[in-house]
Amino acid sequence: MKIASTIILPLLLALPLAAQATPPATDIGKEISQEMAEARVEMRAEMAKAREELRTGNLELDDDSLRFSGKDDKRDKHRRSEAVPPAEITPQGDLLVDGKAVEVDARQRELLLAYREQVIAIALSGIDIGERSAEVALDMMDRSWVGLVFSALTGGLERRVERIVKQQVQPAVLAICARLPEVMVAQQRLASTLPAFQPYANLEQADVDNCERDVRGEFASL
């Protein structure tokens, strides 16, 4: 997780140019604060757009969706070799496979809509996590612009951002892991009643079991 790096690096690259102009320190502080304010506005607009697209657009399915394990095992290779066609669930509960609507009855449509809602809720949680991480980084840089150059030399600012992100974000990511069992049940229920959905019922118990371990492993590297 290098959220801090992607935000801090462009700012650090801009600092030498500001130093060449040798403006008063107060002007530098105002300029950096303005940059941070503009970054917040842009980031929040992008997140809002992503949320709206999730809620109103088709939910894309594939044979690798909602899998959290990174293992390249035989099961994964077999899935990739099967050439599963693209599929989507529309906001109206239609299942489109390779662009064509699959005939569904009222019960199947109800299950498709329930599954779509579950997956979108998880995706929205992911967006919230990303926004929270970006806000942490922006807030820290905005509050400590005077020490930014010195922190950059030692990587201290990045380490502080990553530590706070870990403390605030890891529990939210683990909460997503806790929701996977109910998603797996929804997939299996859909697959049993709607054969066309079967290739996209890809969550298995191993994925659920490995989620928390994998997340903790990722955050341990911060």
Residue pairs with C-beta under 8 A, 6 or more apart in sequence:
1 133
1 162
1 165
1 166
1 218
1 219
1 221
1 222
3 130
3 133
3 134
3 137
3 161
3 162
3 165
4 137
4 157
4 158
4 161
4 162
4 165
5 158
7 39
7 134
7 137
7 138
7 141
8 137
8 141
8 152
8 157
8 158
8 161
11 32
11 35
11 141
11 148
12 148
12 149
12 152
15 148
15 149
15 152
18 28
18 31
23 31
25 146
28 145
29 145
29 146
32 141
32 142
32 145
32 148
33 142
33 145
36 138
36 141
36 142
39 138
40 135
40 138
43 131
43 134
43 135
43 138
44 131
47 127
47 130
47 131
50 127
51 124
51 127
54 120
54 123
54 124
54 127
55 91
55 120
56 91
57 91
58 88
58 89
58 90
58 91
58 96
59 88
59 89
59 90
59 116
59 119
59 120
60 86
60 87
60 88
61 86
61 87
61 88
61 89
61 200
62 84
62 86
62 87
62 200
63 79
63 80
63 82
63 84
63 199
63 200
63 202
64 76
64 79
64 80
64 202
65 119
65 200
65 202
66 119
66 122
66 180
66 183
66 202
66 203
66 207
67 202
67 203
67 207
68 177
68 180
68 207
68 210
68 211
68 214
68 215
69 206
69 207
69 210
69 211
69 214
70 214
71 210
75 204
79 202
82 199
84 199
84 200
85 97
85 98
86 97
86 98
86 99
87 95
87 96
87 97
87 98
87 196
87 197
87 199
87 200
88 95
88 96
89 95
89 96
89 112
89 113
89 115
89 116
90 96
91 116
93 104
93 109
93 110
93 112
93 113
93 116
94 101
94 102
94 104
94 109
94 112
95 101
95 102
95 104
95 108
95 112
95 194
95 196
95 197
96 102
97 196
102 194
102 196
104 112
104 194
107 193
108 190
108 193
108 194
111 186
111 189
111 190
111 193
111 194
112 190
112 194
112 197
114 186
115 183
115 186
115 187
115 190
118 179
118 182
118 183
118 186
119 183
121 179
122 176
122 179
122 183
125 172
125 175
125 176
126 176
128 172
129 169
129 172
129 173
132 168
132 169
132 172
133 165
133 168
133 169
136 161
136 164
136 165
136 168
137 161
137 165
140 157
140 160
140 161
140 164
141 148
141 157
141 161
144 151
144 157
147 157
148 157
150 156
151 157
151 158
151 160
152 158
162 222
163 222
165 222
166 219
166 222
170 215
170 216
170 219
173 215
173 219
174 212
174 215
174 216
176 211
177 208
177 211
177 212
177 215
180 203
180 207
180 208
180 211
181 208
183 203
184 203
184 204
184 205
184 207
184 208
187 197
187 200
187 201
187 202
187 203
188 201
190 197
190 201
191 197
191 198
191 201
